[in-house]
């Protein structure tokens, strides 16, 4: 099969929103993000497939996959903010902070109003400190925390700073169900928020439903479910579902001449004065990774608008008023974008 290069937006299946509360854990037999990657790899016959951030097995919604050359750009997509629809069930806490876990505490739910819930949410908005779940993919000593926890090892998880940009109460259905819309920074755990919210309301709580709606500029509304992807791959039409590798990078645009393209491809530096440099501002609806924002990165294109790769800006020598650029990730040859 022909190599495919691009971004595939997948609507990952998860726990149905209609599934009701149960005292025992829900079935853990739900596809993981890695399961989804393996299925797409098998259907597409593509070796190089990666993701820009996992979803918990229980969670549904947007999973961003990179195919072919796009796998070399994964790091530039990992710093995106995420938007979720979530449901918190009060009265029960679990070891995983979600409905898949084992019950570790049960508590009566006090009589609450919408105003009570709103008041509790205030403390979680903005820049805040959060303790990630022990059952998570975070690593300690080179090993995932969830592996240590499943062996029964004591795991100390350090608090971390995250940003909750939006925390909106969609509904409160007494006595125990809170529905939320959340937009948060990369690295934030909605499971931790659900657990802490239960404590803030003088009871226990866990995450009973989670759906990722957005990741940076990408939306689940534009994603395909697994049956549609399998069907497209079987018909040889998977390329029709792919976005370009540079879709949503959210970097300034650097346009280079053929000569400059060749020099960058050979690992040489180029110089562009402010008058000749063709830069475009970062789109307002997307953002690059933290490294991209700090490091003076730009997406490079030729004069025909073909994506070439990522270039990094360096200070110009002497008293020059321009910028020296050098290739950071050069993909022109793999993408067939040669002069």
C-alpha positions as CSV (number, residue, x, y, z in Angstrom):
1,X,0.0,0.0,0.0
2,X,1.1,3.6,-0.7
3,X,2.6,5.4,2.3
4,X,0.1,7.8,3.8
5,X,1.2,11.1,5.4
6,X,-1.2,13.2,7.5
7,X,-3.4,13.6,10.5
8,X,-6.4,11.3,11.2
9,X,-9.0,12.5,13.6
10,X,-10.6,9.5,15.4
11,X,-13.8,9.5,17.5
12,X,-12.8,6.9,20.0
13,X,-15.6,4.8,21.6
14,X,-15.9,4.7,25.3
15,X,-18.4,4.3,28.1
16,X,-21.9,5.4,26.8
17,X,-23.3,8.6,28.4
18,X,-26.5,6.7,29.1
19,X,-24.8,4.1,31.3
20,X,-26.2,4.6,34.8
21,X,-24.4,4.6,38.2
22,X,-23.5,1.2,39.6
23,X,-21.9,0.3,42.9
24,X,-19.5,-2.1,41.2
25,X,-16.9,-1.0,38.5
26,X,-18.1,-0.8,34.9
27,X,-16.5,-3.2,32.5
28,X,-12.9,-2.3,31.8
29,X,-13.1,-4.1,28.4
30,X,-13.0,-0.8,26.5
31,X,-10.5,0.1,23.8
32,X,-7.5,1.9,24.9
33,X,-5.8,4.6,22.8
34,X,-3.1,2.1,22.0
35,X,-5.8,-0.4,20.8
36,X,-7.1,2.3,18.4
37,X,-3.6,2.9,17.1
38,X,-3.1,-0.8,16.5
39,X,-6.4,-1.2,14.7
40,X,-5.7,1.7,12.4
41,X,-2.2,0.4,11.8
42,X,-3.6,-3.0,10.8
43,X,-6.4,-1.6,8.6
44,X,-4.1,1.0,6.8
45,X,-1.0,-1.3,6.6
46,X,1.0,1.7,7.8
47,X,3.9,1.2,10.1
48,X,4.4,4.7,11.3
49,X,1.4,5.8,13.4
50,X,1.5,7.8,16.6
51,X,-0.9,9.8,18.7
52,X,-0.7,13.3,20.2
53,X,-2.2,12.4,23.6
54,X,-4.1,9.4,25.0
55,X,-7.6,9.0,26.3
56,X,-8.5,6.8,29.2
57,X,-10.2,3.5,28.2
58,X,-13.5,4.8,29.7
59,X,-13.3,8.1,27.8
60,X,-14.7,8.7,24.3
61,X,-14.1,11.4,21.8
62,X,-11.3,13.0,19.9
63,X,-8.0,11.1,19.4
64,X,-5.5,12.7,17.1
65,X,-3.4,10.3,15.1
66,X,-0.3,11.1,13.0
67,X,0.5,8.9,10.0
68,X,3.8,8.6,8.1
69,X,5.9,11.7,8.1
70,X,3.4,13.4,10.4
71,X,4.7,11.3,13.2
72,X,7.8,13.5,13.3
73,X,5.5,16.4,14.2
74,X,3.8,14.8,17.2
75,X,5.7,16.9,19.7
76,X,4.4,20.2,18.2
77,X,0.8,19.0,18.8
78,X,1.1,17.8,22.4
79,X,0.8,21.2,24.1
80,X,-2.7,21.9,22.9
81,X,-5.5,22.8,25.3
82,X,-8.3,20.2,25.6
83,X,-12.1,20.6,25.9
84,X,-14.2,17.9,27.5
85,X,-17.8,17.1,28.5
86,X,-17.7,15.3,31.8
87,X,-20.0,13.8,34.4
88,X,-19.2,13.4,38.1
89,X,-21.1,11.0,40.2
90,X,-21.2,11.7,44.0
91,X,-21.3,9.3,46.8
92,X,-18.5,6.9,45.7
93,X,-14.7,7.3,45.3
94,X,-12.5,4.8,43.4
95,X,-8.8,4.1,43.3
96,X,-8.7,5.2,39.7
97,X,-10.9,8.3,40.3
98,X,-13.3,7.0,37.5
99,X,-16.1,4.4,37.1
100,X,-13.7,1.7,36.0
101,X,-11.9,1.6,39.4
102,X,-12.4,-0.3,42.6
103,X,-14.6,1.4,45.3
104,X,-12.4,2.8,48.1
105,X,-14.9,5.0,49.9
106,X,-18.6,5.7,50.0
107,X,-20.3,8.6,51.7
108,X,-23.8,10.1,51.9
109,X,-24.5,12.9,49.5
110,X,-25.7,16.1,51.3
111,X,-28.7,18.0,50.1
112,X,-27.2,20.3,47.4
113,X,-28.4,23.0,45.1
114,X,-27.0,24.3,41.8
115,X,-25.7,27.3,43.8
116,X,-23.8,24.9,46.1
117,X,-22.1,23.2,43.2
118,X,-21.3,26.5,41.5
119,X,-19.7,27.7,44.7
120,X,-17.5,24.6,44.9
121,X,-16.4,24.9,41.3
122,X,-14.9,28.4,41.8
123,X,-11.8,27.0,43.6
124,X,-10.9,24.9,40.6
125,X,-10.9,27.6,37.9
126,X,-7.8,29.3,36.6
127,X,-4.3,28.3,37.6
128,X,-4.5,25.5,40.2
129,X,-2.6,22.7,41.8
130,X,-3.8,19.2,41.1
131,X,-2.7,15.7,42.2
132,X,-2.7,13.3,39.3
133,X,-4.3,9.8,39.7
134,X,-2.0,7.0,40.8
135,X,-3.4,5.0,38.0
136,X,-2.0,7.1,35.1
137,X,0.6,7.0,32.4
138,X,2.8,9.4,34.2
139,X,6.3,8.0,34.8
140,X,8.3,7.7,37.9
141,X,11.8,6.3,37.7
142,X,11.3,5.4,34.1
143,X,8.1,3.3,34.8
144,X,4.4,4.2,34.4
145,X,2.7,4.9,37.8
146,X,-0.2,2.6,37.0
147,X,2.2,-0.4,36.6
148,X,3.7,0.3,40.1
149,X,0.2,0.7,41.6
150,X,-1.1,-2.5,40.1
151,X,1.9,-4.3,41.8
152,X,0.7,-2.9,45.1
153,X,3.7,-0.5,45.5
154,X,3.3,2.7,47.4
155,X,3.3,5.5,45.0
156,X,3.8,9.2,46.0
157,X,2.5,11.5,43.3
158,X,3.7,15.1,43.4
159,X,1.1,17.9,42.9
160,X,1.4,19.8,39.6
161,X,0.2,23.1,38.3
162,X,-2.4,23.1,35.6
163,X,-4.8,25.6,34.2
164,X,-8.6,25.2,34.0
165,X,-9.6,27.8,31.5
166,X,-13.3,27.0,31.6
167,X,-15.3,25.0,34.1
168,X,-19.0,25.3,33.3
169,X,-21.8,23.7,35.2
170,X,-24.1,22.2,32.5
171,X,-26.6,20.6,34.9
172,X,-27.0,19.2,38.4
173,X,-29.4,16.3,38.7
174,X,-29.9,15.6,42.5
175,X,-28.8,13.8,44.4
176,X,-25.6,12.7,42.7
177,X,-25.0,13.7,39.1
178,X,-23.0,16.8,38.0
179,X,-22.5,17.5,34.3
180,X,-19.6,19.8,33.3
181,X,-17.9,21.4,30.3
182,X,-14.2,21.8,30.9
183,X,-11.4,23.4,28.8
184,X,-8.0,22.8,30.4
185,X,-4.3,22.9,29.7
186,X,-2.3,19.9,28.6
187,X,-1.5,17.6,31.5
188,X,-4.7,18.3,33.5
189,X,-6.6,15.3,34.7
190,X,-10.4,15.5,34.7
191,X,-10.4,12.4,36.9
192,X,-8.5,14.3,39.6
193,X,-10.9,17.2,39.3
194,X,-13.9,14.9,39.8
195,X,-12.3,13.3,42.9
196,X,-11.5,16.6,44.4
197,X,-14.9,18.1,43.7
198,X,-16.5,15.2,45.6
199,X,-14.3,16.1,48.6
200,X,-15.2,19.8,48.2
201,X,-18.9,19.0,48.4
202,X,-18.3,17.0,51.7
203,X,-18.9,13.6,50.1
204,X,-17.0,11.3,47.7
205,X,-17.0,11.5,43.9
206,X,-15.7,9.9,40.8
207,X,-15.7,10.6,37.0
208,X,-18.5,8.5,35.5
209,X,-18.4,9.9,31.9
210,X,-15.8,11.7,29.8
211,X,-15.8,12.8,26.2
212,X,-13.1,14.9,24.6
213,X,-14.6,17.5,22.3
214,X,-11.6,19.4,21.1
215,X,-7.8,19.3,21.1
216,X,-6.3,22.7,20.1
217,X,-7.8,23.5,16.6
218,X,-9.2,20.0,16.1
219,X,-12.8,19.0,16.8
220,X,-14.5,15.7,17.3
221,X,-17.2,17.0,14.9
222,X,-14.6,16.5,12.2
223,X,-13.5,13.0,13.4
224,X,-14.4,9.6,12.0
225,X,-15.5,6.6,14.0
226,X,-13.7,3.3,13.8
227,X,-16.2,1.5,11.5
228,X,-15.9,4.4,9.0
229,X,-12.1,4.3,9.1
230,X,-12.0,0.5,8.6
231,X,-14.4,0.9,5.7
232,X,-12.4,3.7,4.1
233,X,-9.2,1.7,4.5
234,X,-10.7,-1.5,3.0
235,X,-11.9,0.6,0.0
236,X,-8.4,2.3,-0.5
237,X,-9.9,5.7,0.5
238,X,-8.2,6.3,3.8
239,X,-6.3,9.2,2.3
240,X,-9.6,11.1,1.9
241,X,-9.9,11.2,5.7
242,X,-6.5,12.6,6.4
243,X,-5.7,16.3,7.1
244,X,-2.3,17.7,5.9
245,X,0.6,17.0,8.2
246,X,0.9,20.7,9.0
247,X,-2.8,21.2,9.8
248,X,-3.2,23.0,13.1
249,X,0.5,23.6,13.8
250,X,-0.4,27.1,14.7
251,X,3.1,28.5,14.0
252,X,4.2,31.6,12.1
253,X,4.6,30.8,8.4
254,X,8.1,31.2,6.7
255,X,8.2,31.2,2.9
256,X,11.5,30.4,1.3
257,X,13.0,30.5,-2.2
258,X,14.2,27.4,-4.0
259,X,17.8,28.3,-3.1
260,X,16.9,28.8,0.5
261,X,15.0,25.5,0.5
262,X,18.1,23.6,-0.7
263,X,20.3,25.3,1.9
264,X,17.9,24.4,4.7
265,X,17.7,20.8,3.4
266,X,21.5,20.5,3.5
267,X,21.5,21.7,7.1
268,X,22.8,25.2,6.3
269,X,21.6,28.5,7.7
270,X,19.7,31.1,5.7
271,X,19.2,34.7,6.4
272,X,16.0,36.7,5.7
273,X,15.8,40.4,6.3
274,X,12.6,41.8,7.9
275,X,11.7,43.3,4.5
276,X,11.9,40.1,2.6
277,X,10.7,37.6,5.2
278,X,7.2,36.3,4.6
279,X,5.7,35.7,8.0
280,X,2.1,35.2,8.9
281,X,0.8,35.5,12.5
282,X,-0.1,32.4,14.5
283,X,-3.8,31.6,13.9
284,X,-5.9,32.7,16.9
285,X,-7.8,29.3,17.1
286,X,-4.7,27.2,17.5
287,X,-1.5,27.0,19.4
288,X,1.8,25.3,19.1
289,X,3.5,23.3,21.8
290,X,5.1,25.0,24.8
291,X,8.5,24.4,23.1
292,X,7.3,25.9,19.9
293,X,6.1,29.1,21.6
294,X,9.4,29.5,23.4
295,X,11.8,28.4,20.7
296,X,11.1,30.8,17.7
297,X,9.8,28.0,15.4
298,X,8.1,28.5,12.1
299,X,6.4,26.3,9.6
300,X,8.4,26.6,6.3
301,X,6.7,26.6,2.8
302,X,7.9,27.0,-0.7
303,X,6.5,29.7,-3.1
304,X,3.9,27.1,-4.2
305,X,2.6,26.8,-0.7
306,X,3.9,23.3,-0.2
307,X,4.9,22.4,3.4
308,X,8.6,21.7,3.9
309,X,9.1,21.3,7.6
310,X,9.9,23.2,10.8
311,X,12.6,25.9,11.0
312,X,14.0,27.6,14.0
313,X,14.9,31.3,14.2
314,X,18.3,32.4,15.5
315,X,19.6,35.8,16.2
316,X,21.2,37.5,13.2
317,X,25.0,38.1,13.4
318,X,26.3,41.6,13.6
319,X,23.8,44.5,13.2
320,X,21.5,42.7,10.8
321,X,17.8,43.6,11.1
322,X,16.6,40.1,10.0
323,X,16.6,36.5,11.2
324,X,18.9,33.5,10.7
325,X,16.9,30.3,10.2
326,X,18.0,26.7,10.4
327,X,16.0,23.5,9.7
328,X,14.6,21.9,12.9
329,X,12.6,19.1,11.2
330,X,13.0,19.0,7.5
331,X,10.4,16.8,5.7
332,X,10.6,18.1,2.1
333,X,12.0,14.9,0.6
334,X,9.6,12.6,2.4
335,X,6.7,14.8,1.3
336,X,7.9,15.1,-2.3
337,X,8.2,18.8,-1.9
338,X,11.5,19.2,-3.7
339,X,12.3,22.2,-5.9
